[in-house]
Amino acid sequence: GAHALEDFGLKDYGFISVNASLSKLNDNALGEASTDSNVGAHALEDLGLKDNKTLPLPSDYDSPQQFKIIILTMNRFDSLKRLVQSLERSDYLSDHVDIIVRFDLPRKPTPQWQKDVDFFRKNLVWTHGSTTVVVAKENMGLRRAWLEAWKPTSHTERAIIFEDDTE
């Protein structure tokens, strides 16, 4: 609560305000102060702080939110088609929504699999934004596919990740 904020030199103004000393942010778990004066500044930048004083509020964002739908798939083309059609029929309230389909490479890809991927890529219908189809260069497995599915490129980017068997 308020006491915890005060213990770190912070006051509650309805948002987080960072006061005076960055050394309190640099203290490690043993209570020792960091000797690197840049640690606090870098940590603040990583949190998206604009001026070392306040966290950005949604109204502070300079650009509109960017939204992406990411689909993880390998070889379930029928269920992938159903998912994309279901997402295409959804109402995004005129927002621009990009779709990214990420194919994991099977352990033993066949020429038919490659034809199916190419067919999907050529016939993908998405009217809400841009489309990207990515094919892995090696078999990643589901865990790695999830872990590498999305890395935000800005503080305004949002994404939702589906597997191909979701409707």
C-alpha positions in Angstrom: 0.0 0.0 0.0 1.0 3.6 0.6 3.6 2.6 3.3 5.4 0.3 0.8 5.6 3.2 -1.7 6.9 5.6 0.9 9.6 3.0 1.9 11.0 3.3 -1.6 10.8 7.1 -1.8 7.6 7.0 -3.9 4.3 8.8 -3.4 0.9 7.7 -4.6 -0.5 10.2 -7.1 -2.8 7.6 -8.8 0.2 6.6 -10.9 3.7 5.7 -9.9 6.1 8.6 -9.4 9.8 8.0 -9.1 11.4 10.4 -6.7 15.0 11.5 -6.1 17.3 8.6 -5.7 17.7 5.8 -8.3 20.0 4.0 -5.8 16.9 2.6 -4.1 15.9 1.0 -7.4 19.5 -0.3 -7.8 19.6 -2.0 -4.4 19.9 -5.8 -4.7 18.2 -8.4 -2.6 21.0 -8.2 0.0 20.4 -4.5 0.5 23.7 -3.5 -1.2 23.6 -0.5 -3.5 24.7 -1.0 -7.1 27.8 0.8 -8.1 26.6 1.2 -11.7 24.7 4.5 -11.8 23.3 3.6 -15.2 21.5 0.4 -13.9 18.5 2.4 -12.7 18.2 4.5 -15.8 18.3 1.4 -18.1 15.7 -0.3 -15.9 13.5 2.7 -16.2 13.9 2.8 -20.0 13.1 -0.9 -20.1 9.8 -0.2 -18.2 8.9 2.4 -20.8 9.5 5.4 -18.6 9.7 8.6 -20.6 11.5 11.0 -18.2 12.6 9.0 -15.1 9.6 10.6 -13.3 6.3 8.9 -14.4 5.2 5.6 -15.9 3.4 6.2 -19.2 -0.3 6.0 -19.0 -2.4 4.7 -21.9 -3.3 8.3 -22.8 0.4 9.1 -23.0 1.1 6.8 -25.9 2.2 8.7 -29.1 0.9 6.1 -31.5 -2.2 3.9 -31.8 -2.2 0.3 -30.5 -1.1 -2.3 -33.1 -2.8 -5.7 -32.9 -1.6 -9.0 -34.3 -3.2 -12.4 -34.4 -0.6 -15.2 -34.5 -1.5 -18.7 -35.4 0.8 -21.6 -34.7 0.4 -24.6 -37.1 2.2 -27.5 -38.8 0.1 -29.8 -40.8 -3.6 -29.5 -39.8 -4.7 -27.6 -42.8 -8.5 -28.2 -42.4 -8.6 -26.9 -38.8 -6.3 -24.0 -39.8 -8.7 -23.1 -42.5 -11.7 -23.2 -40.1 -9.8 -21.0 -37.6 -8.8 -18.4 -40.2 -12.4 -18.3 -41.5 -13.7 -17.8 -38.0 -11.2 -15.0 -37.3 -12.0 -13.4 -40.7 -15.8 -13.3 -39.8 -15.0 -11.6 -36.4 -15.8 -7.9 -35.9 -12.7 -5.8 -35.1 -14.5 -2.5 -35.0 -12.7 -1.1 -38.0 -9.3 -1.7 -36.3 -6.3 -2.7 -38.4 -5.4 -6.3 -37.3 -2.5 -8.1 -38.9 -2.4 -11.9 -39.1 0.7 -14.0 -38.9 0.6 -17.7 -39.6 3.7 -19.6 -38.4 4.2 -23.1 -39.8 6.5 -25.4 -37.9 8.5 -27.6 -40.2 7.6 -31.3 -39.8 10.5 -33.7 -39.0 10.1 -35.2 -42.5 8.4 -32.6 -44.7 6.9 -34.1 -47.9 6.4 -32.4 -51.2 2.7 -32.5 -50.6 3.1 -30.7 -47.3 5.0 -27.9 -49.1 2.3 -27.8 -51.8 -0.3 -27.4 -49.1 1.6 -24.6 -47.4 2.0 -22.8 -50.8 -1.7 -23.3 -51.5 -2.6 -21.9 -48.1 -0.3 -18.9 -48.6 -1.8 -18.1 -52.0 -5.4 -18.4 -50.9 -5.3 -16.8 -47.5 -8.1 -14.3 -47.2 -7.7 -11.6 -44.6 -9.4 -8.2 -45.0 -8.5 -6.7 -41.6 -4.8 -6.0 -42.2 -1.6 -7.4 -43.5 -0.9 -11.1 -43.8 2.4 -12.9 -43.1 3.1 -16.6 -43.5 6.3 -17.9 -41.9 7.7 -21.4 -42.4 10.3 -22.5 -39.8 13.7 -23.6 -41.2 13.8 -26.6 -38.9 11.4 -28.5 -36.7 10.8 -26.4 -33.6 8.3 -28.4 -31.5 5.3 -26.8 -29.9 7.2 -25.4 -26.8 9.8 -23.5 -28.9 7.1 -22.4 -31.4 5.2 -20.8 -28.5 8.3 -19.2 -27.0 9.4 -17.7 -30.3 5.9 -16.9 -31.7 6.0 -13.2 -30.8 8.4 -10.6 -29.7 6.8 -7.1 -29.4 8.6 -4.4 -31.3 7.0 -1.4 -29.4 5.1 -0.6 -26.3 1.9 -0.2 -28.4 2.0 -3.7 -30.0 -0.4 -6.3 -28.7 -0.9 -9.9 -29.9 -3.0 -13.0 -29.3 -1.6 -16.4 -30.2 -3.8 -19.3 -31.3 -3.0 -22.9 -32.2 -4.5 -24.1 -35.4 -7.1 -26.3 -33.7 -8.8 -23.4 -32.0 -12.1 -22.1 -33.4 
